[in-house]
Amino acid sequence: MRWIRFAVLVLAASLLQATLMDVLRIGGGVKPDLLLILLVFFGSRCNSTDGVITSFAIGFIADLIAPIGGVMGPRILSFGLFGTLLPDVQRVFSLRRPLYQGGAIFFIGVLTAVLSYLLASLRIEGGRISLLILFLWQPLYSGILGPLFSLPVGWWMHMNRKSRNPYGRGPRF
Amino acid sequence: MSRGVLFTWGMGIGLLFLFAVPQKASDRLQLTYARVFSWPLAAGRDLTLAAREEVALPHGVTEKEYRDLLANHRDIQTVMANLQAKLHEAERQNALLSHLTAKPGWEDLPTLLAPVIVGAGQGRDELIIRRGTDHGLAVGQFVLSLGEQGTVAQSESVIGTISSVDAATAKVRLLTAPRDPKAPRESGIPVSIGNLSVRPFLEGLGGGKARIPLVKVDGNPVNKDDPVYVQKSQGLGSAVIAGRVEQCVRSQDNPMFWDITVTPVCDIAGLREVAVVVVPVSHR
């Protein structure tokens, strides 16, 4: 794992997420979540130990740039939890396939959003968050656009070439 | 380090942030991130806004010229909004003044609207208004209330007179302000009640009340709720109501005279604006 490249990539993604992703905004403020896309990317291509580190690190950055209700912690926990499970999912489904990758981004997006919201509501009132955007439209939009980002991210991280599966056996699907 | 240990550490840090780290510290962390990366964040935001506002420029207009024009346009819109507010205020004042001058005999009444900046109440028998000598105010001029702030036409009443004035502000001594014991009795306001044969003076008692002394009982019937008018004088085109008789009993000191208590007809404490009868010096 190239950690310096990873740090630069996550930092750049956080800056893009806070600024230029507004260009891709549709509807009532739905924009793709770059950090969610990176979470699934690294969860599906790293070994399990690196996957844990990348998941918590991306969750920390996500909390830094877009904390739910201003509270830090919910995204560290939700990204960390579901990102850690991704290498196990990779054993069954090949998350390198665009269709599965998009589906994984959508499902992980829904799960992390729901868990983050529930954790944040332990500290604050629900507030004026649009739950439909948070729970459905944003993960869906990220799932559709996510596979497009895999190629440049893989190129930057030198992860595009097919590597030997760290678990010995390839995914079933 | 094994996967399990890393996971435990990560969850521990997350829970620490969620429950143990004060909100202030989290905010500081987020602000530090924004400060450290302020340049790329600002540049990215500019780019995003530029991408959204992108328009086809007319031939021969550079982007800088277009942005300057846009900035000028925004400034002009702001100036227009301010002027619009001033216009609405002038229209409102015109409407109030036209109500006032619609009364018969008041057509040529020189009045000036004045906002109340310090109101009456809590033992205070004077108002401070935001108009002064620069606007033609002088000591002794009558001050009128505007009914329920002008919503009901011709419901004005006299509330007092200008007692001191400087360039931009003036004090209004209310009719209910206690009379200076050293001042002559004629310093009160000449008033009339019903068909009285005498023209008595109104004196303030304080506490939102006034009295009319020295009215003989014989031949001067006075009843409760009779209107009390300020005489046509000092620019007033006709008599204007000032209050109503609240109580009328024989004086304990001299039973030949009435002891008349008067209360103002308007809620002086609730006034936001008053009209001053700006009489030219030669008329007084």
Chai-1 contact restraints between the chains, C-beta under 6 A:
chainA,res_idxA,chainB,res_idxB,connection_type,confidence,min_distance_angstrom,max_distance_angstrom,comment,restraint_id
A,L15,B,P40,contact,1.0,0.0,6.0,A-B,restraint_1
A,A18,B,L41,contact,1.0,0.0,6.0,A-B,restraint_2
A,T19,B,L41,contact,1.0,0.0,6.0,A-B,restraint_3
A,T19,B,G44,contact,1.0,0.0,6.0,A-B,restraint_4
A,T19,B,R45,contact,1.0,0.0,6.0,A-B,restraint_5
A,T19,B,T48,contact,1.0,0.0,6.0,A-B,restraint_6
A,L20,B,G44,contact,1.0,0.0,6.0,A-B,restraint_7
A,L20,B,T48,contact,1.0,0.0,6.0,A-B,restraint_8
A,D22,B,T48,contact,1.0,0.0,6.0,A-B,restraint_9
A,V23,B,T48,contact,1.0,0.0,6.0,A-B,restraint_10
A,V23,B,A51,contact,1.0,0.0,6.0,A-B,restraint_11
A,S48,B,R3,contact,1.0,0.0,6.0,A-B,restraint_12
A,T49,B,R3,contact,1.0,0.0,6.0,A-B,restraint_13
A,V52,B,R3,contact,1.0,0.0,6.0,A-B,restraint_14
A,V52,B,L6,contact,1.0,0.0,6.0,A-B,restraint_15
A,V52,B,F7,contact,1.0,0.0,6.0,A-B,restraint_16
A,F56,B,G10,contact,1.0,0.0,6.0,A-B,restraint_17
A,L64,B,Q30,contact,1.0,0.0,6.0,A-B,restraint_18
A,L64,B,Y33,contact,1.0,0.0,6.0,A-B,restraint_19
A,M72,B,F17,contact,1.0,0.0,6.0,A-B,restraint_20
A,M72,B,S26,contact,1.0,0.0,6.0,A-B,restraint_21
A,G73,B,G14,contact,1.0,0.0,6.0,A-B,restraint_22
A,G73,B,F17,contact,1.0,0.0,6.0,A-B,restraint_23
A,G73,B,L18,contact,1.0,0.0,6.0,A-B,restraint_24
A,I76,B,G14,contact,1.0,0.0,6.0,A-B,restraint_25
A,L77,B,G14,contact,1.0,0.0,6.0,A-B,restraint_26
A,G80,B,G10,contact,1.0,0.0,6.0,A-B,restraint_27
A,T84,B,F7,contact,1.0,0.0,6.0,A-B,restraint_28
